[in-house]
Amino acid sequence: METIKEISILVSAAIIAALAVNYFSPAGVALVGQWDTSQGVITANEKNNIVLNDIEIGDVILAKKLYDSQKFIFVDARSRDDYDEAHIKGAVSLPVGQFDEKIEAFLEQYPPEKAIITYCSGRTCEDSHRLAQLLLALGYTEINVFIDGYPGWKAEGYPIE
Amino acid sequence: MVIRAGKRKGIQLNKPFRTFFGNHWIELAARWILGVIFIYASYNKILSPALFAKIIYGYNLFPDVFINLIAIIVPFLELFTGLALIIGFYPRSAALIVNCMLLTFITALSINLIRGHEFNCGCFSINSNGQGIFAGYLIFRDFVLLALGLYIFFYRKTRKLCILNFRLLQ
């Protein structure tokens, strides 16, 4: 009995502290996240959530249509190594991890008037959203995220290089 | 006579073992080591619950609705039980909780090892890519910690440096 009482005290203290810290911390997350890939990119729904569902393109065929219209620049948010291995044909590499180093050259070539579609490694990867946020902050207005990313594109047999 | 001699011999054999594990400094060392490891393990997870939640998702074992709650609560459970072990606040119960957590970690790691699922363990660091570490090694490490936890749990003598007399509820 004594042990049960002690365990209850320790566990409740931990739970109360956890919920309180999570509530007040800027890094806190919602009590329930979005973990269903059929609903879009997965996310814990943190307070400064970077996953914006309204800029998501969740349909590979639509992505291909936009690709074929040639009005959009596809930007690869994955690492340079992944890009070098294979990427969507004609896509530009802008690894989100090297954003600060690479952005100047990118801006020169692709000014904020350009319409951009970012992608990374699919629905379990937030990098394309992270990149979209960074570009939006720089004044780009027409940005979409192709959430199925490189694997989804490749699975459809669409052009890669 | 013969039986008694045998008995005495048995005790004789176990004596150094018993003196060692019956020593309250050894028990204190075990508590501090396990406590520090658990506090250290909780640190990064508390700082970035969103990343930890994603790692839990990567285990591919838990229902979606619980992923965030696990990511919020487990690090604090690690922190509180770690602290409790160090300051000797209900150390036996803290060790029991730690052992339950370790058994859960071992089970989760084993399932993914058996089904060959690649994942990031998220044991201590949440940034480094744990995929390179062989799950078997992680399981072994957890068993070593579990041995420490069981020792603390089954230790029956007086414990050193404890605020044991602290009674919140009667």
Interface residues (C-beta under 8 A of the other chain):
Chain A: T3 K5 E6 I7 I9 L10 V11 A13 A14 I15 A17 A18 L19 V21 N22 A27 G28 V29 A30 L31 V32 G33 W35 D36 I42 T43 A44 N45 E46 T124
Chain B: I46 L47 S48 P49 A50 A53 K54 Y57 G58 D64 V65 I67 N68 L69 A71 I72 I73 P75 F76 L77 L79 F80 T81 A84 Y90 R92 S93 A94 L96 I97 L168 L169
